[in-house]
């Protein structure tokens, strides 16, 4: 399982072994497949912003199999088809590598990993 595209907010620094995330910290997690947004953005078109196009359905984010609070879910402004989900690292995780996944209804993403301290 590879490193998730998860970064410390507004830094571009990955939440990896060298830069682990802390409980309560908001991470920016990037990926695809979160569906329709409001406003609607056609496939292949760069996402608008500000304001950004938010997902119609908020995904559930699991970090270490614990549900994380989602503070934003939508298309990344200026990119076509790239979603950004901001999620709070939950308390109670053991230090080290943790699995990260998001899901909408019955559809789940692939797993990635982040490091937590």
C-alpha positions as CSV (number, residue, x, y, z in Angstrom):
1,X,0.0,0.0,0.0
2,X,1.4,3.3,-1.0
3,X,1.7,6.7,0.6
4,X,-1.7,8.6,0.4
5,X,-1.7,12.0,-1.3
6,X,-2.3,13.5,2.1
7,X,-0.5,16.7,3.1
8,X,-0.3,19.0,6.2
9,X,-2.7,21.9,5.4
10,X,-1.3,24.7,3.2
11,X,2.2,23.3,3.2
12,X,2.6,20.7,0.4
13,X,4.4,18.6,3.0
14,X,3.2,14.9,3.0
15,X,2.0,13.2,6.2
16,X,4.8,10.6,5.8
17,X,7.3,8.9,8.1
18,X,9.5,12.1,8.1
19,X,6.6,14.4,8.8
20,X,3.9,12.5,10.8
21,X,0.5,14.0,11.4
22,X,-0.8,14.8,14.9
23,X,-4.3,14.1,16.4
24,X,-6.5,17.1,15.8
25,X,-4.6,18.3,12.8
26,X,-6.4,18.9,9.5
27,X,-4.9,17.1,6.5
28,X,-5.6,17.8,2.8
29,X,-6.2,14.5,1.1
30,X,-6.4,14.3,-2.7
31,X,-7.9,11.7,-5.1
32,X,-10.7,11.0,-7.6
33,X,-14.2,9.6,-7.8
34,X,-16.3,11.6,-5.4
35,X,-19.0,12.3,-7.8
36,X,-21.2,15.3,-8.6
37,X,-20.5,18.8,-7.2
38,X,-22.4,22.0,-6.7
39,X,-22.0,23.9,-8.8
40,X,-21.8,21.1,-11.5
41,X,-18.5,20.9,-13.3
42,X,-18.4,18.9,-16.5
43,X,-15.7,16.1,-16.9
44,X,-12.4,17.4,-18.2
45,X,-13.1,21.0,-17.2
46,X,-10.9,22.8,-14.6
47,X,-12.7,23.3,-11.3
48,X,-13.8,26.8,-10.4
49,X,-12.8,28.8,-7.3
50,X,-13.4,30.7,-5.3
51,X,-15.8,29.5,-4.2
52,X,-14.9,25.9,-4.9
53,X,-17.3,23.3,-6.2
54,X,-18.2,21.1,-3.2
55,X,-19.3,17.5,-3.4
56,X,-23.1,16.9,-3.3
57,X,-22.5,14.0,-0.9
58,X,-19.8,14.4,1.9
59,X,-17.5,11.3,1.9
60,X,-16.7,9.4,5.0
61,X,-13.0,9.4,5.7
62,X,-11.4,6.6,7.7
63,X,-8.0,7.0,9.2
64,X,-6.8,3.9,11.0
65,X,-10.3,2.6,10.6
66,X,-11.6,5.5,12.8
67,X,-14.1,8.0,11.2
68,X,-12.4,11.4,10.7
69,X,-14.3,14.7,10.7
70,X,-14.6,16.1,7.2
71,X,-14.3,19.9,7.0
72,X,-14.3,20.2,3.2
73,X,-14.9,18.0,0.2
74,X,-14.9,19.2,-3.3
75,X,-12.9,19.7,-6.5
76,X,-9.5,21.3,-6.3
77,X,-9.7,24.7,-8.0
78,X,-7.8,24.9,-11.3
79,X,-7.7,21.1,-11.8
80,X,-9.9,18.8,-13.8
81,X,-11.3,15.8,-11.8
82,X,-9.1,16.2,-8.8
83,X,-10.9,16.2,-5.5
84,X,-9.7,17.5,-2.2
85,X,-11.0,16.3,1.2
86,X,-9.9,18.1,4.4
87,X,-10.2,15.8,7.3
88,X,-9.2,16.0,11.0
89,X,-6.8,13.3,12.2
90,X,-8.8,11.4,15.0
91,X,-7.4,11.0,18.5
92,X,-6.6,7.5,19.8
93,X,-4.4,6.3,16.8
94,X,-1.2,4.4,17.6
95,X,1.9,6.1,16.3
96,X,3.2,4.9,12.9
97,X,1.6,4.0,9.6
98,X,-2.2,4.2,9.4
99,X,-4.5,3.3,6.5
100,X,-6.6,6.0,4.9
101,X,-9.7,5.5,2.8
102,X,-12.7,7.5,1.8
103,X,-16.1,6.2,0.8
104,X,-19.4,7.5,-0.5
105,X,-22.3,5.1,0.1
106,X,-21.2,1.6,-1.0
107,X,-18.2,2.9,-3.0
108,X,-14.8,3.0,-1.4
109,X,-11.5,4.3,-2.5
110,X,-8.2,2.4,-2.6
111,X,-6.2,2.4,0.6
112,X,-3.3,4.7,1.1
113,X,-1.1,5.3,4.2
114,X,-0.2,8.2,6.3
115,X,2.2,8.4,9.3
116,X,0.9,9.7,12.7
117,X,2.7,10.6,15.9
